[in-house]
Amino acid sequence: MKVLLVYDITNDRVRTKIADFCLDYGLDRIQFSAFLGDLSRNRQEELMLRIEERLGKHNGKIQLYPICERDWRARLEIIQENADDS
């Protein structure tokens, strides 16, 4: 199932480690604090447990949203790459 994971974490070291966890689980970074990919329910729970352990007593907010196939197909997106930003 597709999932969207987003976070707001103030501690740089914790934030970097959690981003590494997301990449280790095969998620793709789509924004600085947002990752998207396919994870089974078991893998979702496993990832969230690892994140919770790493977050420890640091401030942070992590949200993982499952996205059903119907909603995924209905998404709207704009992707513009290699634009001249001058």
C-alpha distance (Angstrom), angle and dihedral (degrees) to the residues before:
residue distance angle dihedral
M1 . . .
K2 3.79 . .
V3 3.78 115.2 .
L4 3.77 135.0 -171.4
L5 3.79 115.6 -151.9
V6 3.79 119.1 -169.3
Y7 3.77 129.9 174.1
D8 3.77 144.6 -178.4
I9 3.81 110.0 -157.1
T10 3.80 123.3 162.2
N11 3.82 99.8 -163.0
D12 3.82 109.6 85.9
R13 3.81 96.4 -151.8
V14 3.80 93.5 48.4
R15 3.80 91.7 45.0
T16 3.81 91.6 51.4
K17 3.81 92.5 48.6
I18 3.81 92.3 49.5
A19 3.81 90.3 49.5
D20 3.82 87.4 52.6
F21 3.82 89.9 51.6
C22 3.81 89.8 53.3
L23 3.79 91.5 50.7
D24 3.82 90.8 46.3
Y25 3.81 88.4 56.6
G26 3.79 90.9 53.6
L27 3.79 98.1 -104.0
D28 3.80 118.7 146.2
R29 3.79 120.7 -131.9
I30 3.80 108.0 -121.3
Q31 3.81 97.4 169.2
F32 3.81 133.5 5.3
S33 3.81 92.1 -85.4
A34 3.81 101.9 19.7
F35 3.79 131.6 84.7
L36 3.80 131.3 -175.5
G37 3.77 131.8 -166.8
D38 3.79 149.6 107.9
L39 3.80 119.9 -66.0
S40 3.78 132.1 160.9
R41 3.80 116.1 -125.4
N42 3.81 89.8 -103.4
R43 3.82 91.6 52.5
Q44 3.82 90.3 47.4
E45 3.79 90.9 54.9
E46 3.81 92.0 43.6
L47 3.81 92.0 51.9
M48 3.80 92.7 47.6
L49 3.82 90.6 50.9
R50 3.81 91.1 51.7
I51 3.80 90.4 47.8
E52 3.80 92.1 48.2
E53 3.81 91.1 50.8
R54 3.82 92.2 49.0
L55 3.80 93.3 45.3
G56 3.79 88.9 56.6
K57 3.80 110.1 159.2
H58 3.80 94.8 -19.4
N59 3.78 119.6 115.9
G60 3.77 115.1 -101.8
K61 3.75 148.2 128.2
I62 3.80 120.8 -140.2
Q63 3.79 123.3 180.0
L64 3.79 127.8 -175.9
Y65 3.80 117.3 -166.1
P66 3.81 121.2 -167.7
I67 3.82 111.0 -143.7
C68 3.79 117.9 -153.8
E69 3.80 119.8 -140.7
R70 3.81 92.8 -108.0
D71 3.80 92.4 54.3
W72 3.81 91.7 43.4
R73 3.81 90.9 54.8
A74 3.81 90.1 48.7
R75 3.81 94.3 53.9
L76 3.78 121.2 121.7
E77 3.76 120.8 -146.8
I78 3.77 142.0 169.1
I79 3.78 118.2 -155.7
Q80 3.77 118.6 -178.6
E81 3.76 117.9 173.5
N82 3.78 133.0 179.0
A83 3.79 91.8 18.9
D84 3.79 119.0 160.9
D85 3.81 102.3 -111.3
S86 3.80 95.1 -173.0
